[in-house]
Amino acid sequence: MELHPFTRAAALAVLIGNDFWYMHLYAKDEDFDKSHQLTEHYYDRLGYEGDELMELSIEVGAEVFNPSEVGKWIPEYVPESDKAYSYTTIVAKAQDKLNTYLDALKTMRNSTSRTDIQSRLDECLRYWEKEINYKLSARAGQISNAPSMLVGFVNTGIDNELAYKFSD
């Protein structure tokens, strides 16, 4: 069954949000606090957006679902089930999962000609594009301890070192 783009994006917001909540509970390692905080931020944001996307779905006549049954709507989605998530793992999974969600939001936006809905989705898209392409990219570079390249700027880590040194 082909899902309406609105229904699919809302379902992914719920599924991915649930995965971040699960990773939040099973965050482990010396970076526990960073992992716990990042995953909480993501599941809060996705919960809010999922609710809004379901309301938009109803508004345009697309089907919605009981969030308890969301897995039935996208059976190919495999939920998280590990019992420990390091910060490194969470960042890598976040990049993958949020790109999937971003693609669904883009498809949703392209499926409507209503500019009011497009404008709201543009806000979501801008937020997640920055999160994926800037913040998670920088976090991934910090994790590997290798300089990362972002739009011509090489992040060698010296800015962070100086900030920490002078903040004491």
Helices and strands as residue ranges (DSSP letters): H 5-25, H 32-60, G 67-69, H 70-73, H 87-110, H 115-130, I 131-136, H 137-144, E 148-150, E 153-155, H 158-167
